[in-house]
Amino acid sequence: MRGKRILAICLVLGVVALAVALLPGSAAEAQVGGRHIVYNLFATDGYYEFADNGAVPGSESATYVYGFIGGRAGEPLTYQTSYCTGDGVTRTCAPSTNVTLADAPQPAAGPITGLETQLAGNAQIPAPIIYAAQGDVVEIRLKNLGVNANPFAPNDPHSVHLHGLDVDAANDGVPETSVGAVPANLCTNGKTAPAGTSCADLGETPEASAGNVIVYMFSPEFPGTYMYHCHQEADIHVNMGMFGALVVYDPTDPAYLAGFDGAGNPIPGGGPGQNLGGNLYGFQYDKDYVMLLGEFDIRGHADEEGTYAPGGLVPPNSWDPDPYNWANYEPQYWFVNGLSFPNTIHADFPSGYSYADWQAAHPGYDPLITGSVGAPAPLGSGYMNAAWGTPGEKVLIRVINMGFETQPMHMHGYHGKVIGSDQRAWDWANSPGNMSAKKPKAPTQFGEGLEKNTLTIGSGETYDWLVDFGQQSFSSFYPDGTGGLQGTFPGGTQSCIDASGNPVSPNDPACDQAAFWEGDTYIKGPEVTGLFNGIVGGQSQYFPFHNHDDYKATNNGVYPGGMFTFLVPTP
């Protein structure tokens, strides 16, 4: 078992690194600044359903994953239960349900106890967003609950790597210099105690250091968009789902301050992630969205589960031991914030998937990006509106690529401005209008910098992409009385295409032969059409925002799917 291969490293480094992390005079704690924030995280496993599967009782299409579950201490925690559990022979599957706890449990060293038993086997993808501000002291408490949804999978140590943050080696989550958490249910001789049992039930004793709690501490120096992920066997564990976003705000931003009361205590359910606006690299924005990109090669997932066979996938009752070669990596699924189209657009399905339930369990990860084309509510000094000369909301899209492939993300209808990448401002791009004393000039719509409608994002990169929704005038679509939709766009009246690709009227029966509308907006099909009486009351436009490698906008080869969502301008 791979866990046994690296267990020695964890045992040697565990005590030393944990002691260093907790020392009052440690380097991490010495970086004092704002508030002290605690996040409680648990590493575990689970099963995940993609948009083309459907979570139905008896389903065998769920994908085995690793992930994190937890949240900020002092706040309620809502999570989704795993779609399936396994016993080493077969799966038992049922639609997921939401569970809410009054507070995110604090990890306790030793065996899985108390509320930890509820969390075991319910990995969330992506992991919860960690929010902080410059000068905060952030503490991440990690406990590894091990494999529970499938106790016969490799029971490996896990860690938290703070990707992009400047931290000391002991707090960086890299096995060679830091430490990982040994599974709480790992017994001697490499055996795993299934959920609800103990090593004693197996006639074994817990492995040394099993059930340890690793504490990572850091104080971010720069605002920006970061990520975190497991660095134990990172090539496997990241693709298995162990990743999440980490957002660092300016400490004066409304989005950050709303999370605390006058005494500096966290407000349950408040604060960052509520799209309250802020300032990044000198640019004001009204909303911010996390767009975390990733992909899965489910053959590797089947290998971890024990169901992989060379040449394809086999039913769970085979439990074939043949290994999958990760050098043959070739994903079948691509997603935005853990969702593939059409789940990305708030679409519900009769099979039991509820977007409202998913969003409650994954706050801050909404992949459908909305903004007003009209004047937003006053924010700060308002200099940005004056410099840009447009009235619409300024929407910051924090793009993170946690996949292994390069992702060209393309938006229709808008040109965003890149204001930073990899947690640093693009200095040459960050002179809004005439604000630079070195280069006085008349204000322009985007100031200096790189204006793009397609952003090519490499593996492990982040970009801060600012979009002015005032670039477009607003025009609404409305029912035409025949079950179709009519309306106008900046480019004129939208048309439909027939099966041969020729434009036809939306009222033409031939329109029904086409999968989607031609032009800037896709509005054909039940998943999309249902939106018009949804989030914006039928008063919106829809601009595709998708991966420009067309095969990545599929679900296991079927278009449309994958990395596909919309920009939605509203009045």
Buried (B, 14 or more C-beta within 10 A) or exposed (E): BBBBEBBEBBBEBBEEBBEBBEBEEBBBBEBEBBBBBBBBBBBBBBBBBBBBBBBBEEBBBBBBBBBBBBBBBBBEBBBBBBBBBBEBEBBEBBBBEBBEBEBBBBBBEBBBEEBBBBBBBBBBBBBBBBBBBBBBBBBBBBBBBBBBBBBBBBBBBBBBBBBBBEBBEBBBBBBEBBBBBBBBBBBBEBBBBBBEBBBEEBEBEBBEBBBBBBBBBBBBBBBBBBBBBBBBBBEBBBBBBBBBBBBBBBBEBBBBBBBBEEEEEBEEEBBBBBBBBBBBBBBBBBBBBBBBBBBBBBBBBBBBBBBBBEEEBBEBEBBBEEEBEBEEBEBBBBBBBBBBBBBBBBBBBEEBBBBEBBBBBBBBBBBBBBBBBBEBEEBEEEBBBEBBEBBBBBBBBBBBBBBBBEBBBBBBBBBBBBBBBBBEBBEEBBBBBBBBEEEEEEBBBBBBBBBBBEBBBBEBBBBBBBBBBBBBEBBBBEEEEEEBBBBEBEEEEBBBBBEEEEEBBBEBEBBEEBEBBBBBBBBBBEBBBBBBEBBBEBEBBBBBBBBBBEEBBBBBEEBBBBBBBBBBBBE
